[in-house]
Amino acid sequence: MKHSYNITGMTCSSCKASIEKKLSEIENIKSVSVNLEKQEAEIEMKKHISVEELRNALPKKYIISEKESKTINHSISKFETEQEKSKLVQLKPLLLILFYITTASVLINYKDWNWKDAMLDFMGLFFIIFSFFKLLDLKGFPDSFKMYDPLAKKTPTYAWIYPFIETALGLMFLMQFEVNIALIITLIVLGITTYGVTKTLLDKKSIRCACLGTALKLPMTEATFIENTIMIVMAISMLTF
């Protein structure tokens, strides 16, 4: 008998190979086929094996769940509810970072308030902090990034230099150096990434967001789209007004 499962937490071919190896070692499993792009696995069994047993065989960073058939009522299972709670917990670092960036931008400018300076500081701190997390695992970041960024998929070199582009943009905004050029580059790079994020969300793929590199296990959610959209709106407003 064959069963299909969703697996989240995979970022590269090494993850795929590791999961196939771990699951294949379980007794009564005949074959395992993992699709990295779709974040799915098809398992052929001699007899039924519970999801709990499959879950216990994998490292904790991978979450496996049985694919459910569509029903009229679209009832939400207990596991799905727990997964949503887990997703909110995973997003906590991202929300905290955005909160601290916003607070720092306000505090830097509150004595002589200028909304343009505050926005430039926000954008500068945003790029510097986000590039820092990407540089923590420069080797692993490209594999995660190219799973949803269309340019990184076609040009792997772009994924490797992307953290350095963010660092350069951060410094340009904080130093207010060639701001218009930095704003245009921001619109281009974030526009490309946002297109990929939007497509991923519409396709309902469960993949890891690489916005904070691979050090933090963030799921791809609407928060990623909103975060990019805020930066794009800021860049457009700065160029327009």
Sequence and secondary structure as in RCSB ss.txt:
>XXXX:A:sequence
MKHSYNITGMTCSSCKASIEKKLSEIENIKSVSVNLEKQEAEIEMKKHISVEELRNALPKKYIISEKESKTINHS
ISKFETEQEKSKLVQLKPLLLILFYITTASVLINYKDWNWKDAMLDFMGLFFIIFSFFKLLDLKGFPDSFKMYDP
LAKKTPTYAWIYPFIETALGLMFLMQFEVNIALIITLIVLGITTYGVTKTLLDKKSIRCACLGTALKLPMTEATF
IENTIMIVMAISMLTF
>XXXX:A:secstr
 EEEEEEE   SHHHHHHHHHHHHTSTTEEEEEEETTTTEEEEEESS   HHHHHHHS TT EEEE     SS  
  HHHHHHHHHHHHHHHHHHHHHHHHHHHHHHHHSTT  HHHHHHHHHHHHHHHHHHHHHTTTTTHHHHHTTT H
HHHH HHHHHHHHHHHHHHHHHHHHT SHHHHHHHHHHHHHHHHHHHHHHHHTT   EE TTTTTS EE  HHHH
HHHHHHHHHHHHHHH 
